[in-house]
Amino acid sequence: MSGSVVSLPSVTIILQNADGEVSNTPQRVLLVGQKVAAGSAAAGVLVQNIENSGAPENALFGPSSMLAAMVRAFKKVNPVVRVDAIPLSDAGGAVARVVTFTVVGPATAAGSITVVAGSELLHKFEVAFASGDTATVIAGNITAAINADTKCPFTASNIAGAVSLTADNGGTVANSLGVEVKEITSDAGVSVASVTQGTAGATDPTLTTVLDVAVERYQAIVWPYASSLTALATFLAARFNPTNAIMDGIGIATRQDTFSNLISALDALNDKDLVLFVDEQTTETLYLGPAQNEASYAKSSIFAAVRALRLTEDASISHLLTSTASLDQFGGAALASLPYFNTPLADLPIIPAGRGWTQSEIPSLVTSGGSIMGVNPGGTGALVGEVVTTYKTDPASNPDATFKYLNFLDTSSGAREYFHNNLKNRFAQSRLTEGAVTRGRDMANPTTIKAYLEKLYLDLAGADFVLVQDGEEAIRFFKRNCSATVDLENGRVVVDMLVPIVTQLRTIVATMKIAFSVES
């Protein structure tokens, strides 16, 4: 440029970021479970961001381990959300569960026998036999088929027709795995007397400090130790209302037992951030296991995957919905207020007729804080029932529905996170006054703070969130019940808000009166 350039008037325009709101943080899920000795991951050390491709979980934890199965179940439903894991070794002195059955032969005609070992959909083995095959031969073929499946949670052995299935992970969790002999060709001379619990699994890893390595926020933690929830509940309770942070999440576990035992266990729990799915322990001549024959830890992982995908912005979720509303076909914060019940579960088996909870038992389980995975009325597919937390009473032991349903918890948590993130962003460097604010200066007073909260409320009532109630009456209610008190000496503002959330349609009661004439 030439010298002595005259450029007047002097104009300087500073380019700044556009005003905008901060969205809620992406979903992150933590899986806790046992590895096997073949797994390369160090026990007790957090494994972060397990890749969706290449099945690294098999090398990390061993393909037959409960933790690898949890990761596979999660990623099959949800390949989008980040998943971390804490692998645990079997406890010293752990006892592995053993289930046995004895094949009776020889075969008088060709046929087949089907064995399920841990999962109706994933580990179902149809084994053919020929006329003349002895019980030992048939049992050997069953053993070979099971052991050829490197992801099966059992290792099989055969002694003279007696088949033993030994869980690859020691401890109590394997006691929830279903083992069934079924579909034996009739009139072929082959039978099985019974499926018997030979040895119950016992002695789980020490769980007290397992979660100490989980320093980040996890919106869900999948926990396979449904009979040992203290460490999980303590960890989550400390994160529910922390100072200057959003750290809350839920724990998800699945337990099977008798109706009376589950009612007793549920009644002893009162945790607003714990979801416990309950299934019926089934004992039949040729079957031991849950009514819905899938590993308890896989069921929990599948639900965690469904929930995380629903809450992930713009994730395609139409296959997880019975709703056909156009805006609900993609995930995001707004899905927190859409009911979880009637969510299809294509990766879980159908519960056969005669197994599972009765219609009179389900309400009692839900009232006590148990959540149900069941089947649709036609018996053609698995789906989620009402998802509740184990929370039932406030600290004074008064009945309290505030956090009874997971939808209530997710809705209020999503609204809280939006308020929190945007207040931190908007007032990151602001003066505080009780008087008027000065234009062109970053200042705040009770009026501006309330005005900003009202704006955020309107966001949360809009189509992108639908977490709080919309309409003139609801907005007026929020404004009336929102206050901001200033402490200038300490630079502190205390805000009180009453936030009317959106709930779910659960019951319709109608009266139909019969008329015999249309004459008025």
C-alpha positions as MATLAB code, in Angstrom:
seq = 'MSGSVVSLPSVTIILQNADGEVSNTPQRVLLVGQKVAAGSAAAGVLVQNIENSGAPENALFGPSSMLAAMVRAFKKVNPVVRVDAIPLSDAGGAVARVVTFTVVGPATAAGSITVVAGSELLHKFEVAFASGDTATVIAGNITAAINADTKCPFTASNIAGAVSLTADNGGTVANSLGVEVKEITSDAGVSVASVTQGTAGATDPTLTTVLDVAVERYQAIVWPYASSLTALATFLAARFNPTNAIMDGIGIATRQDTFSNLISALDALNDKDLVLFVDEQTTETLYLGPAQNEASYAKSSIFAAVRALRLTEDASISHLLTSTASLDQFGGAALASLPYFNTPLADLPIIPAGRGWTQSEIPSLVTSGGSIMGVNPGGTGALVGEVVTTYKTDPASNPDATFKYLNFLDTSSGAREYFHNNLKNRFAQSRLTEGAVTRGRDMANPTTIKAYLEKLYLDLAGADFVLVQDGEEAIRFFKRNCSATVDLENGRVVVDMLVPIVTQLRTIVATMKIAFSVES';
ca = [
       0.000    0.000    0.000;
       1.243    3.527   -0.777;
       2.364    5.780    2.098;
       0.455    8.744    3.623;
      -2.963    7.084    3.215;
      -5.842    9.081    4.643;
      -8.735    6.908    5.876;
     -11.405    8.787    7.791;
     -13.607    8.350    9.644;
     -11.942    5.556   11.592;
     -14.343    2.593   11.853;
     -13.736   -0.503   13.952;
     -16.304   -3.307   14.132;
     -15.631   -6.141   16.558;
     -17.076   -9.486   15.536;
     -18.560  -11.395   18.501;
     -20.238  -14.716   18.963;
     -23.954  -14.808   18.333;
     -26.176  -15.044   21.379;
     -27.403  -18.570   21.867;
     -28.302  -21.115   24.478;
     -26.093  -23.998   25.588;
     -27.564  -27.455   25.030;
     -27.449  -30.354   27.477;
     -24.365  -32.566   27.520;
     -24.170  -35.705   25.342;
     -25.103  -39.037   26.870;
     -22.427  -41.240   28.392;
     -23.034  -44.704   29.852;
     -20.885  -46.795   32.207;
     -21.008  -50.598   32.301;
     -19.641  -52.495   35.301;
     -19.061  -56.237   35.152;
     -16.670  -59.164   35.294;
     -14.073  -60.101   32.700;
     -12.496  -63.521   32.222;
      -8.806  -64.312   32.481;
      -8.338  -64.116   28.705;
      -9.345  -60.438   28.691;
      -6.432  -58.012   28.367;
      -7.991  -55.120   30.347;
      -6.695  -54.477   33.842;
      -9.234  -55.158   36.568;
     -10.583  -52.065   38.298;
      -9.206  -49.670   35.673;
     -11.680  -47.545   33.705;
     -11.809  -48.397   29.994;
     -13.016  -45.329   28.120;
     -14.857  -44.913   24.848;
     -15.090  -48.509   23.667;
     -15.101  -48.391   19.881;
     -18.197  -49.516   18.012;
     -16.248  -51.234   15.230;
     -13.917  -54.188   15.517;
     -15.497  -55.664   18.679;
     -12.651  -54.582   21.015;
     -14.706  -55.759   24.003;
     -13.907  -59.381   23.133;
     -10.159  -58.869   23.467;
     -10.491  -56.480   26.402;
     -12.768  -58.579   28.577;
     -12.878  -62.031   26.933;
     -15.718  -62.906   24.517;
     -17.587  -65.146   26.975;
     -17.472  -62.677   29.865;
     -20.513  -60.903   31.243;
     -18.919  -57.507   30.526;
     -18.276  -58.276   26.856;
     -21.904  -59.437   26.554;
     -23.075  -56.177   28.153;
     -21.083  -54.122   25.653;
     -22.389  -56.166   22.698;
     -25.990  -55.819   23.891;
     -25.585  -52.058   24.287;
     -23.864  -51.444   20.972;
     -26.331  -53.546   18.981;
     -29.100  -51.156   20.044;
     -27.034  -47.999   20.307;
     -23.843  -47.592   18.251;
     -23.875  -43.809   18.781;
     -23.481  -43.064   22.474;
     -20.103  -43.259   24.203;
     -19.814  -46.279   26.482;
     -17.122  -46.806   29.146;
     -16.563  -49.874   31.290;
     -15.018  -50.966   34.570;
     -13.858  -54.591   34.300;
     -13.635  -56.716   37.434;
     -11.852  -60.007   37.943;
     -13.630  -62.904   39.603;
     -13.213  -62.758   43.346;
     -10.582  -64.944   44.925;
     -12.404  -68.076   45.991;
     -15.382  -67.350   43.714;
     -17.615  -70.325   43.022;
     -18.795  -70.868   39.444;
     -22.365  -71.938   38.876;
     -22.894  -75.435   37.429;
     -26.110  -76.640   35.772;
     -26.508  -80.281   34.777;
     -28.783  -82.486   32.746;
     -28.510  -86.101   31.616;
     -29.362  -87.303   28.135;
     -31.169  -90.646   27.929;
     -30.774  -92.775   24.797;
     -30.007  -94.450   22.487;
     -31.864  -92.807   19.636;
     -34.303  -95.093   17.840;
     -34.753  -92.632   14.971;
     -33.085  -89.548   13.607;
     -34.052  -86.269   15.227;
     -32.772  -83.257   17.121;
     -32.581  -81.725   20.576;
     -32.377  -78.017   21.369;
     -30.501  -76.515   24.306;
     -30.550  -72.859   25.396;
     -27.593  -71.710   27.494;
     -27.957  -68.146   28.770;
     -29.949  -66.489   25.985;
     -32.941  -67.614   23.940;
     -31.882  -65.453   21.006;
     -28.089  -65.673   21.147;
     -27.122  -69.070   22.548;
     -29.670  -71.579   21.274;
     -28.218  -74.831   19.968;
     -30.149  -77.297   17.829;
     -28.178  -80.563   17.768;
     -29.055  -83.345   15.366;
     -28.721  -87.044   16.222;
     -28.917  -90.180   14.124;
     -30.704  -93.420   14.814;
     -28.506  -95.521   17.082;
     -26.616  -92.624   18.630;
     -25.973  -93.312   22.289;
     -26.626  -90.850   25.084;
     -22.873  -90.257   25.338;
     -22.613  -89.412   21.638;
     -25.598  -87.059   21.743;
     -24.332  -85.340   24.887;
     -20.903  -85.013   23.287;
     -22.426  -83.284   20.269;
     -24.325  -80.905   22.550;
     -21.103  -80.139   24.406;
     -19.210  -79.505   21.191;
     -21.909  -77.134   19.875;
     -21.925  -75.062   23.062;
     -18.130  -74.875   23.283;
     -17.891  -73.822   19.639;
     -19.769  -70.653   20.565;
     -16.965  -68.528   22.006;
     -19.433  -65.928   23.311;
     -21.559  -68.383   25.296;
     -21.311  -67.668   29.053;
     -20.969  -71.406   29.827;
     -18.365  -74.073   29.133;
     -19.840  -77.543   28.643;
     -18.510  -80.986   29.527;
     -19.881  -84.503   29.069;
     -19.416  -87.647   31.096;
     -21.354  -90.674   29.814;
     -24.334  -88.569   28.727;
     -24.335  -86.250   31.729;
     -23.841  -82.665   30.501;
     -22.477  -80.041   32.881;
     -22.570  -76.324   32.058;
     -20.102  -74.308   34.111;
     -20.376  -70.507   34.062;
     -17.275  -68.770   32.733;
     -17.585  -66.072   35.402;
     -17.628  -67.055   39.043;
     -20.023  -65.432   41.494;
     -23.739  -64.970   41.917;
     -24.612  -63.151   38.677;
     -24.503  -66.352   36.605;
     -27.286  -67.765   38.800;
     -29.661  -65.582   36.757;
     -28.749  -67.243   33.444;
     -31.422  -69.466   31.940;
     -30.702  -73.061   30.903;
     -33.343  -74.997   29.016;
     -33.667  -78.259   27.094;
     -36.497  -78.155   24.576;
     -37.831  -79.325   21.247;
     -36.689  -82.937   21.490;
     -37.928  -84.942   18.517;
     -40.727  -87.142   19.798;
     -40.761  -90.915   19.325;
     -37.011  -90.953   18.721;
     -36.036  -92.622   21.986;
     -34.165  -89.574   23.344;
     -35.128  -87.704   26.507;
     -33.769  -85.596   29.328;
     -34.957  -86.244   32.869;
     -34.485  -82.734   34.254;
     -32.345  -79.615   34.292;
     -30.785  -79.333   37.741;
     -28.824  -76.732   39.630;
     -25.624  -78.570   40.462;
     -23.697  -75.769   42.173;
     -24.896  -72.236   42.799;
     -22.516  -69.422   41.923;
     -21.143  -67.612   44.966;
     -18.752  -64.843   46.078;
     -18.807  -61.720   43.943;
     -15.944  -59.235   43.610;
     -15.622  -56.574   46.308;
     -17.793  -53.684   45.124;
     -17.262  -51.016   47.779;
     -14.735  -48.895   45.880;
     -15.366  -50.048   42.307;
     -16.851  -46.707   41.228;
     -14.028  -44.570   42.635;
     -12.465  -44.417   39.159;
     -15.668  -43.014   37.619;
     -14.915  -39.314   37.986;
     -16.902  -38.108   34.965;
     -20.662  -37.818   34.715;
     -22.568  -40.877   33.501;
     -26.254  -40.492   32.770;
     -26.590  -44.252   33.343;
     -24.583  -46.948   35.093;
     -25.441  -50.574   34.335;
     -24.838  -52.705   37.407;
     -25.164  -56.532   37.245;
     -25.084  -57.052   41.018;
     -28.781  -56.590   41.685;
     -28.573  -58.088   45.164;
     -25.697  -55.776   46.160;
     -26.811  -52.233   45.408;
     -25.344  -50.291   48.333;
     -22.161  -49.089   46.608;
     -24.107  -48.003   43.530;
     -26.824  -46.225   45.526;
     -24.256  -44.376   47.660;
     -22.315  -43.255   44.594;
     -25.415  -41.970   42.793;
     -26.899  -40.226   45.850;
     -23.738  -38.131   46.259;
     -24.069  -36.959   42.650;
     -27.727  -35.998   42.719;
     -27.403  -32.380   43.932;
     -23.703  -31.449   43.886;
     -22.415  -27.891   44.162;
     -21.656  -26.042   40.922;
     -22.045  -29.109   38.693;
     -24.476  -31.458   36.987;
     -23.431  -35.013   37.830;
     -26.688  -36.926   38.276;
     -27.411  -40.227   36.581;
     -29.335  -43.427   37.201;
     -28.322  -46.960   38.040;
     -29.944  -49.804   36.106;
     -30.047  -53.376   37.367;
     -32.178  -56.473   36.769;
     -33.103  -59.055   39.389;
     -35.062  -62.277   39.177;
     -36.678  -64.012   42.116;
     -40.041  -65.054   43.448;
     -42.790  -62.469   43.725;
     -42.691  -62.358   47.526;
     -38.900  -62.090   47.694;
     -38.866  -59.258   45.177;
     -41.593  -57.333   47.000;
     -39.542  -57.566   50.203;
     -36.362  -56.465   48.442;
     -38.083  -53.564   46.680;
     -39.827  -52.351   49.815;
     -36.418  -52.026   51.471;
     -35.203  -49.655   48.730;
     -36.012  -45.961   48.401;
     -33.589  -44.522   45.832;
     -34.717  -41.911   43.321;
     -31.837  -42.679   40.968;
     -32.133  -46.470   40.876;
     -34.178  -48.447   38.337;
     -34.567  -52.137   39.150;
     -36.150  -54.388   36.524;
     -37.675  -57.520   38.012;
     -38.316  -60.893   36.384;
     -39.845  -64.075   37.719;
     -37.572  -66.941   38.648;
     -38.895  -69.927   36.709;
     -38.335  -73.512   37.786;
     -39.615  -76.205   35.426;
     -38.536  -79.755   34.752;
     -36.448  -78.772   31.748;
     -35.870  -75.091   32.502;
     -34.194  -73.021   35.197;
     -34.001  -69.267   34.727;
     -35.900  -66.024   34.207;
     -39.305  -65.945   32.551;
     -37.690  -63.891   29.786;
     -34.684  -66.034   28.885;
     -31.963  -63.436   28.506;
     -29.080  -62.597   30.814;
     -30.080  -60.061   33.451;
     -27.070  -57.867   32.667;
     -27.937  -57.887   28.951;
     -31.489  -56.728   29.699;
     -30.159  -53.835   31.758;
     -27.673  -52.916   29.022;
     -30.371  -52.967   26.363;
     -32.595  -50.596   28.310;
     -29.664  -48.292   29.024;
     -28.928  -48.239   25.297;
     -32.554  -47.441   24.443;
     -32.733  -44.597   26.964;
     -29.407  -43.077   25.898;
     -30.360  -43.204   22.219;
     -33.712  -41.545   22.919;
     -31.934  -38.703   24.718;
     -29.302  -38.212   21.992;
     -29.929  -35.213   19.753;
     -31.117  -36.145   16.238;
     -30.595  -39.913   16.717;
     -33.032  -41.952   14.612;
     -35.330  -43.710   17.087;
     -38.479  -44.572   15.122;
     -37.781  -48.291   15.673;
     -37.942  -47.689   19.425;
     -41.352  -46.005   19.416;
     -44.992  -46.831   19.055;
     -45.693  -43.092   18.751;
     -45.948  -41.848   15.158;
     -45.682  -38.120   15.928;
     -43.224  -36.670   13.424;
     -41.051  -34.709   15.849;
     -40.703  -37.717   18.153;
     -38.937  -39.862   15.560;
     -35.581  -38.331   16.435;
     -33.868  -38.256   19.801;
     -33.126  -35.310   22.033;
     -33.984  -33.751   25.367;
     -37.697  -33.718   24.449;
     -37.827  -37.513   24.607;
     -37.341  -37.376   28.382;
     -41.030  -36.562   28.745;
     -42.267  -39.220   26.276;
     -43.394  -42.365   28.160;
     -40.954  -45.262   28.299;
     -43.773  -47.763   28.503;
     -44.678  -49.572   25.245;
     -41.126  -49.173   23.920;
     -40.446  -52.180   21.641;
     -37.488  -54.388   22.575;
     -36.633  -56.306   19.413;
     -33.433  -57.692   20.968;
     -35.230  -59.499   23.778;
     -37.140  -62.789   23.497;
     -40.864  -63.189   23.962;
     -41.981  -64.576   27.308;
     -43.817  -67.872   26.656;
     -47.376  -68.302   27.850;
     -47.502  -69.552   31.423;
     -44.315  -67.772   32.453;
     -43.885  -64.293   33.872;
     -45.940  -62.033   36.096;
     -49.711  -62.139   36.288;
     -51.819  -59.033   35.723;
     -52.479  -58.867   39.449;
     -48.794  -59.115   40.379;
     -47.517  -56.364   38.065;
     -49.225  -53.407   39.851;
     -47.873  -54.568   43.210;
     -44.345  -54.816   41.862;
     -44.577  -51.347   40.285;
     -45.978  -49.851   43.501;
     -43.018  -51.285   45.408;
     -40.575  -49.799   42.878;
     -40.024  -52.589   40.364;
     -39.980  -52.072   36.597;
     -41.180  -54.655   34.108;
     -40.113  -55.930   30.701;
     -42.988  -57.904   29.232;
     -44.791  -58.733   26.001;
     -47.421  -56.963   23.960;
     -51.068  -58.110   24.284;
     -50.761  -60.265   21.170;
     -47.696  -62.025   22.530;
     -45.718  -61.191   19.396;
     -43.008  -58.914   20.776;
     -41.195  -57.790   23.907;
     -41.689  -54.288   25.257;
     -41.077  -52.114   28.287;
     -43.747  -51.558   30.907;
     -43.860  -48.582   33.257;
     -40.333  -47.672   34.271;
     -40.184  -46.515   37.870;
     -37.453  -45.798   40.348;
     -37.364  -47.429   43.763;
     -38.219  -44.051   45.344;
     -41.455  -44.090   47.332;
     -41.247  -41.728   50.315;
     -39.567  -38.441   51.201;
     -36.997  -38.170   54.043;
     -39.862  -37.840   56.526;
     -41.344  -41.131   55.251;
     -44.304  -39.399   53.622;
     -45.517  -40.877   50.309;
     -43.948  -38.812   47.527;
     -44.411  -39.196   43.759;
     -41.819  -36.545   42.792;
     -39.278  -39.080   41.544;
     -41.487  -42.156   41.288;
     -41.301  -42.516   37.509;
     -38.103  -42.444   35.478;
     -39.829  -40.008   33.113;
     -40.335  -37.588   36.027;
     -36.662  -37.868   36.931;
     -35.411  -37.502   33.342;
     -37.741  -34.566   32.660;
     -36.740  -32.619   35.752;
     -33.064  -33.500   35.298;
     -33.105  -32.300   31.696;
     -34.736  -29.012   32.702;
     -32.291  -28.511   35.564;
     -29.301  -29.128   33.305;
     -30.567  -26.584   30.774;
     -31.055  -23.937   33.467;
     -27.626  -24.717   34.955;
     -25.622  -24.689   31.716;
     -27.163  -21.486   30.446;
     -26.953  -19.574   33.713;
     -23.238  -20.398   33.857;
     -22.825  -19.307   30.252;
     -24.910  -16.112   30.409;
     -23.474  -14.801   33.684;
     -19.913  -16.059   33.256;
     -18.466  -12.569   33.878;
     -21.134  -10.275   35.220;
     -21.475   -7.498   37.764;
     -24.223   -7.771   40.368;
     -26.438   -4.960   41.557;
     -29.753   -4.413   43.255;
     -30.216   -1.249   41.212;
     -30.579   -0.617   37.507;
     -28.194   -2.165   35.010;
     -26.165    0.046   32.690;
     -26.547   -0.466   28.965;
     -23.360   -1.714   27.327;
     -22.029   -3.219   30.553;
     -22.322   -6.818   31.644;
     -24.504   -6.465   34.699;
     -27.212   -8.412   36.444;
     -29.903   -7.626   38.962;
     -32.937   -9.591   40.186;
     -35.046   -8.339   37.291;
     -32.602   -9.349   34.555;
     -31.971  -12.719   36.176;
     -35.691  -13.460   36.413;
     -36.183  -12.317   32.821;
     -33.469  -14.693   31.656;
     -34.961  -17.572   33.650;
     -38.325  -16.856   32.043;
     -36.697  -17.027   28.614;
     -35.139  -20.379   29.479;
     -38.505  -21.611   30.742;
     -40.059  -20.710   27.380;
     -37.300  -22.687   25.646;
     -38.060  -25.710   27.811;
     -41.772  -25.411   26.993;
     -41.098  -25.257   23.245;
     -41.014  -28.023   20.661;
     -37.295  -28.697   21.115;
     -37.768  -29.693   24.759;
     -41.460  -30.071   25.838;
     -40.224  -30.697   29.378;
     -42.300  -28.019   31.117;
     -45.878  -26.934   30.624;
     -46.672  -24.373   27.944;
     -49.521  -21.891   27.663;
     -50.379  -18.557   29.261;
     -51.532  -20.022   32.551;
     -48.390  -22.156   33.007;
     -46.098  -19.272   32.067;
     -47.876  -16.930   34.482;
     -47.557  -19.602   37.174;
     -43.806  -19.826   36.604;
     -43.377  -16.044   36.681;
     -45.391  -15.749   39.902;
     -43.342  -18.439   41.566;
     -39.883  -17.391   40.421;
     -37.908  -15.110   42.698;
     -34.306  -13.906   42.851;
     -32.763  -12.552   46.065;
     -29.401  -10.753   45.953;
     -26.592  -10.795   48.534;
     -24.222   -8.102   47.243;
     -21.574   -8.628   49.907;
     -20.989  -12.235   48.855;
     -21.975  -11.866   45.197;
     -24.676  -14.440   45.736;
     -28.093  -14.785   44.136;
     -30.653  -17.198   45.548;
     -33.318  -18.262   43.070;
     -36.527  -20.065   43.981;
     -38.543  -21.605   41.149;
     -41.669  -23.711   40.893;
     -41.419  -25.510   37.563;
     -44.539  -27.331   36.304;
     -43.182  -30.294   34.317;
     -44.892  -32.327   31.593;
     -45.957  -35.805   32.729;
     -47.250  -38.893   30.884;
     -50.708  -40.171   30.002;
     -51.047  -43.401   31.962;
     -54.750  -43.992   32.515;
     -57.997  -43.135   30.754;
     -61.232  -43.668   32.684;
     -64.453  -43.090   30.761;
     -68.115  -43.565   31.524;
     -70.260  -44.872   28.696;
     -73.983  -44.474   29.199;
     -76.254  -46.474   26.937;
     -78.892  -44.598   24.957;
     -81.774  -46.213   23.082;
     -82.932  -43.123   21.310;
     -81.287  -40.223   19.545;
     -84.264  -37.991   20.207;
     -83.413  -35.065   22.483;
];
